[in-house]
Amino acid sequence: MPTIEELLDFLASRGIPDEWQPAETIESGGGTIPKTSSKGLVRSSTNEIIEVGAFARIMAQYAMRDRAAMRAAAVLGSLALDQAALAHKALADLRQRVWQAGRVYIPRKYVVSGLQVSQGNGRSLSIAAGVAVQGGVRMRYAERPNVIAVPTNPGTTAKTYVLSLTNDGAVQLTEGSTAPEGGLGLARITVPAGDTGVTFAGTITDIRTVATPSTFFPPVLPETTVALPYPMPDTDYHILLHVESASDMGRVALEVAGKTKNAFTLSNRGTADDIVVRWVAYHPAWR
């Protein structure tokens, strides 16, 4: 049996359009085309019989059957795609409006005194002596001159680094505009384009969070803003919080301080540090 590709190629080579049927069975234009000994084809638009021979008639019958099946499959496939698109839109609305989730890291690190960053010898940086609270404990640091070197920048655009301290006091210089998770940010270092000399020619910006704890109350630190992946219809949505880890799980005291359509803010009223929270925002009245 010839393949559908062979049938279609054959019919195309004879210049036969899609709207045709065998001459023995066709009805068109209100009249019946009589049976003929030619076993030909007829154009439905003009009732013109085309002599193509018996073998071509058989091939045409195969082609009509397979073409009809292909068209039916195309219609069904189109309907299936439409239904899939509607389902995808409904799921997208569910994710965007009804149920959104994410992860947020909330530090509680601050400088009590000192720990200013200054330029040392050549390309090095120095850190003054000082006291900080990080990892839930109070840390005292001695002066550390020329503690770390600033990388050169042979490129054509400026680079930004952040100098920070880990909970065990190690100094780290990481590329980016904020301190990495677990780091107490002290300064933002900007290295201009083409700075490859033996002496650092960039700028040092103080980013310390300075606070003084009292005897009875911990200091109130800046709140954490959590951006929603998709805006909510209004602010009547709820937020669920699950604390995955912290420096001291018993000293976590989180509360939702505010909500907008695009974000919400969290305030840590406890003294735990390095809090990792999984959050869910959902709208109960979404339609």
N, C-alpha and C positions, 0 to 999 in steps of 0.2 A: 504494500500500500504506500502511495507517495506521502511524503511528509507535508505538513501544512505550509512550510516555507516553499517547497517545490510547487505546490498548488498555487499559492499566491504569486510566485514569480511567473508561473505559466500564464495565469490570468492577466497579470500586468503586461506581459509581453504581447498579449493579443489585444490590448487596449480595452478590456471589458471593465466597466465600472462596477461599483458594489451593488447597485440596485438592479439585479437581474435574477431570473429564475429559469429553469428548464422550460422549453416551449410547450411541453405536454401538460403542464399543470398551472401555468400562470393565468391569473385573472388581473386585468389592468384596464383602467380607463372606462370601467363599466361594461366592458365586453370580454368575452372569453376567447383566448387565443386557441384555435383548434389544434388538435394533435397533428403533427407533421411527421413524415418519414425521415426528415432531415435530422431529427434528434438534436435540435440546436438550442440556442438560448435566445431570450427576448429581453430587450431593454424595457423596464417598467415605465420610463418617461415617454417613450415614443412607440411602444409596441412593435419595434423593429426586431425581426428575427435575425439572428446571427448564426451562420453556418460554421460550426466548429468541429463537427465530426462526433462520432459515438464515443471515442475515448476521451475527448475533451469534455463531453457531457458528463461522463462518470466523474472525471476530475472536478468538474464544476459542482456536482452534487456533494462531493467530499468537502470542497471548499466552503459551500454554503453552510453545511452542517457545522464545520469547525469554526467558521467565522461567527455564526450565531452563538456558539458556546463561548467563544472569546468575548463577544459583546456582553453576554449575560454575566460572565465572570467579571468583566470590567465594571458593570453596573453594581454588582454585589460588592466588589472591592471598594468602589467609591463610597457606597453606603457605610461599609465597615470603617473606612478612613474618617468619614464624617462623625460616626459614633465615637471613634477613638479620640478625635479632636475635642469633642464635647466632654468626654471623660477626663482628658488631660486638662482642659480648662477648669473643670470642677475641682480636680485635685490641686491645681495651682491656686485656685481661690481658697481651698481649704488650708494650704500651707501659708498663703500670704495674709489671710484675714482671720482664720479661726485658730490656727495652731502654729506657733513659731517657737523655735527652741535654739539654744546656743550655750556657749561657755564663756565665763568671764573670770579674770584673775584680779583679785583685790588685795593689794599690799597694805601693810600698816608699818611703814618704815619712815623714820624722820630723824633729823639731826637736832640734837639738843644744843650743841655748841661746836664751833670750829669746823674742821674738815673742809676748809676752802682749798680750791685747786688753783695753782699758779704755775707759770712757766719756770722750768728749771734750766739746767745747762743744755745747750744745743737744742735738740728736739725732745727733750724729756719734760715730764710734768711732775710737780711736787704736790703733796697733800699735807695740810697743816694738821697739827694734833687736834683731837676733838672727841666728842661723845655722841653716840647715836643709839637709837633703839631699833633693832631689827631682829627678825626671827622670834619676836616676843621677849627679848632680853635686852638689857642695857649693855652697850659695848663701849670701852674706852680705848682710843687709839693714840699711839705716839706719832710724832711728826715723821713723815716719810719723804725725804727729799729725793728728787730724780728717780721716782719709783717706777715709771713706765715711759716708753718712747712713743712719740706720735709718728705714724707711718707717713712716708712721702706721698705726693700726689702728682705724678707726671701727666695725668689726663687733662682734658680741656674743660671739665666741670668740677665744681667744688664737691668735697666729700664731708659728711658729718659723722661724728663718732660720739659716744656717750661713755664717760668714765664713771664707773660704779664700783661698789663694794659688795661682795657676796656675804652671806650670813656668817661665814667664818673669817671675814676680814680680808679675803684675797682681792687684789685690785684687778679690774678687767676693763678693757677698752674695746667696745663693740660698735660696729658700723650701724647707723640708724639714728633716729631722733629721740628715742625713748630708751630707758634702761630695760634690759631683758628681765624676764620673770625671775624673782629671787634676788635682784640687784637693787641696792640703794643708790639712786642716781645722785651724783655730785656736780658734774659739769658736762656741758655740751661743747664738743671740740669741732670747730669748722676749719678744714684744711683747704685753702684756695687752690684753684687749678694752677699747675706748674710749680707748686711748692716742693722743690726737691733739694733745697739747700741744707747745710749742716745745722742751721738754726730755724726753729719753727717760726713760721711767718703768719700763722692763722690767728683765730680768736678763741677765747675761752669764755663761755657763758655759764653763770652759776644757775643750777637747777635744783639746788637743795630744797627740801621741804623742812623748814625749821620750826620747831614747836617746843614749848617748855611744859612738861607735865607737872601737875600740882601734886600735893600729897595725897589727895583723895580722889581726884578725877583725872582720867587720861585726856590728853588734848583731842579736840575735834579736828579731824583731818579732812581734806577735800573729799567730796563725794565722788563716786564712780559712775560715769554715764555709760549706759549700754545702748547702742544703736540697734534698732530693729531692722532685720533684713528687708521687710516690707512695711509700709505705713499701715496703721490700723484705721478703721473707719472713724473712730473717736477715741476718747480716753477711758471709756467704760470697759476696759479689758482687765483681766486678772493676771497675776504673776505668781508662779510657783518657783520656789528656790530649793535646791538640794546641794548641800555642802559636801563636796567630794573629799577635800583635804584642807588642812590648815596647820599652822605651827602648834596650836592648842585648840582642839575641837570644843573643849569646854568653855572657851572664852570667845566664841563667835557670837555676835549679836547683830544680825543684819536686818535692815528694814528698808522698804521701798519709800524713798523720800519724795518722789515726784514722777509724773507720767506726762508725756506728750504723745501725739500720734506716731512720732518717728523714733522715740527713745524713752527710756526710763532711767532713773537714778537710784543708786543703792548707797546706803550709809552704813558704815561699820561702827557700831557703838561699843563693841567689845575691844579687847586688846590683842586678839589673835592676829598673826601676820600670815602672809602667803596663802590667802584663802582662794581656793578654786571652787567655783560655783557653777552648777548646771541649772539653767533657768528655762522656764516654759511660760510663754505669754499666750493667752487664749481669750477669745471674745465670746461670751455665752449667748449674746443676742444677735449673732451674725446671721444674715439671710442671704 
